[in-house]
C-alpha cells in the first residue's frame, strides 16, 4: 500500500469516516509491514485499539447499572437507619433528662440537701444514670461502623471503574492529539 493512500485512510479514520474494512486495512498495515518513520507514532495506537477490540464486555453495562442501583439503595437504607437510630438516641436522652428533672423536682419538695456529701451522691447517681442511657444510645450506633466495613468492596469496585474511565479519557485525549497532528 502506498504512503499517500495510508495517509488518506488515516485522515478518514481520525475524522470518523472509515468503514470497518478500511480500519482493518490500517490495522494490518501497522501490524504487518515496515512502517515509515513518519507514521511510526500511529503503530502503538493501532496495536492498542486492536487489543481493545478483542476484549468483550458482555453484560458489563448491566452489571455496572445493577451495581449502581444496589449501592444507591444501600445508601438510602443506611441513611434511613441512621436517622432512626439518631432520633431514638435523642428520644432516650430527652426522656432521661426529663426523668432526672422530674426526680429532682420531686425530691425538691420533700427536703433540700444541707449535707454536700448527700448532694454529691445524688448528683453522681443521676450522672451515672444519664451515662448509662447515653452509652445505650451510642451502642445502637455501632452498626454504622459495620456498614462502613461492608461498603469497602464497593469503594474498591468504584475505584476500578473510575480507573477504567480515566484510561478511556486518556485514549480520547490521545485521539484528539493525533487528530491535531
C-alpha positions in Angstrom: 0.0 0.0 0.0 1.3 3.4 -0.9 2.1 6.0 1.7 -0.3 8.5 0.2 -3.2 6.0 0.5 -2.3 5.3 4.1 -2.3 9.0 4.9 -5.7 9.4 3.3 -7.1 6.4 5.3 -5.6 7.8 8.5 -7.3 11.2 7.9 -10.6 9.5 7.2 -10.1 7.3 10.3 -9.5 10.3 12.6 -12.5 12.1 11.1 -14.6 9.1 11.9 -15.4 8.3 8.3 -13.8 4.9 7.7 -15.6 1.7 7.3 -14.7 -1.5 9.3 -12.8 -2.8 6.2 -10.7 0.3 5.9 -9.9 0.2 9.6 -8.9 -3.4 9.2 -6.6 -2.4 6.3 -5.0 0.2 8.5 -4.6 -2.2 11.4 -3.0 -4.8 9.1 -0.7 -2.1 7.6 0.6 -1.1 11.0 0.8 -4.7 12.2 2.4 -6.5 9.3 4.5 -4.1 7.3 7.6 -1.9 7.8 6.1 1.4 8.8 7.7 4.6 7.6 9.3 6.7 10.3 6.8 9.5 10.0 3.9 7.1 10.7 5.6 5.1 13.4 3.8 7.1 16.1 0.5 5.5 15.0 1.7 1.9 15.4 1.2 1.8 19.2 -2.3 3.4 18.8 -3.4 0.7 16.3 -1.9 -2.1 18.4 -3.8 -0.8 21.4 -7.1 -0.5 19.5 -6.7 -4.0 18.2 -6.1 -5.3 21.7 -9.1 -3.4 23.0 -11.3 -4.7 20.2 -10.5 -8.2 21.3 -11.8 -7.6 24.8 -15.5 -8.3 25.2 -17.6 -6.8 28.0 -20.7 -8.9 27.7 -23.2 -7.8 30.3 -20.8 -5.2 31.6 -23.3 -2.3 31.3 -26.0 -4.3 33.0 -23.6 -5.2 35.8 -22.5 -1.6 36.3 -26.1 -0.4 36.3 -27.1 -3.0 38.8 -24.2 -2.2 41.0 -25.0 1.5 40.9 -28.7 0.9 41.7 -27.8 -1.5 44.6 -25.4 1.0 46.1 -27.9 3.8 45.9 -30.5 1.5 47.6 -28.0 0.6 50.3 -27.2 4.3 50.9 -30.9 5.1 51.3 -31.3 2.3 53.7 -28.2 3.4 55.6 -29.3 6.9 56.0 -32.9 5.9 56.9 -31.4 3.5 59.5 -29.0 6.2 60.7 -31.8 8.7 61.1 -33.9 6.3 63.1 -31.0 5.5 65.3 -30.1 9.1 66.0 -33.7 10.1 66.7 -34.2 7.1 69.0 -31.0 8.0 70.8 -32.1 11.6 71.1 -35.5 10.5 72.4 -33.8 8.3 75.1 -31.6 11.2 76.1 -34.6 13.6 76.3 -36.6 11.1 78.4 -33.5 10.7 80.7 -33.3 14.4 81.1 -37.0 14.7 81.8 -36.8 11.8 84.3 -33.9 13.3 86.1 -35.7 16.7 86.2 -38.8 15.0 87.5 -36.9 13.2 90.2 -35.1 16.4 91.2 -38.4 18.3 91.3 -40.0 15.5 93.3 -37.1 15.5 95.8 -37.0 19.3 95.9 -40.5 19.4 97.6 -39.6 16.8 100.2 -36.4 18.4 101.5 -33.2 20.1 100.5 -29.7 18.8 100.8 -27.9 20.5 103.6 -25.1 17.9 103.5 -22.8 18.3 100.5 -21.9 14.6 100.6 -25.5 13.6 100.1 -25.9 16.1 97.3 -22.7 14.8 95.7 -24.0 11.2 95.9 -27.3 12.1 94.3 -25.6 14.0 91.5 -23.3 11.1 90.9 -26.3 8.8 90.8 -28.1 11.0 88.3 -25.0 11.3 86.1 -24.4 7.6 86.2 -28.0 7.0 85.1 -27.5 9.5 82.2 -24.2 7.9 81.2 -25.9 4.5 81.1 -28.6 5.8 78.9 -26.1 7.6 76.7 -24.0 4.5 76.3 -27.0 2.5 75.4 -27.9 5.0 72.7 -24.3 5.0 71.4 -24.3 1.2 71.3 -27.1 1.4 68.8 -24.8 3.5 66.6 -22.2 0.7 66.5 -23.6 -0.9 63.3 -22.7 2.2 61.3 -19.0 1.1 61.6 -20.1 -2.3 60.2 -21.8 -0.6 57.3 -18.6 1.3 56.5 -16.7 -2.0 56.6 -19.3 -3.7 54.3 -19.1 -0.8 51.8 -15.3 -1.2 51.4 -15.6 -3.6 48.5 -18.0 -1.1 46.8 -15.4 1.6 47.1 -12.7 -0.7 45.7 -15.0 -1.6 42.7 -15.8 2.1 42.1 -12.1 2.9 42.1 -11.6 0.3 39.4 -14.4 1.6 37.4 -13.1 5.2 37.8 -9.7 3.9 36.7 -11.2 2.4 33.6 -13.0 5.7 32.8 -9.7 7.5 33.3 -8.0 5.2 30.8 -10.8 5.8 28.4 -10.3 9.6 28.8 -6.6 9.2 28.1 -7.4 7.3 24.9 -9.8 10.2 23.9 -7.1 12.7 24.6 -4.6 10.7 22.6 -7.1 10.6 19.8 -7.5 14.4 19.9 -3.8 14.8 19.9 -3.5 12.5 16.9 -6.2 14.4 15.1 -4.3 17.6 15.6 -1.2 16.1 14.1 
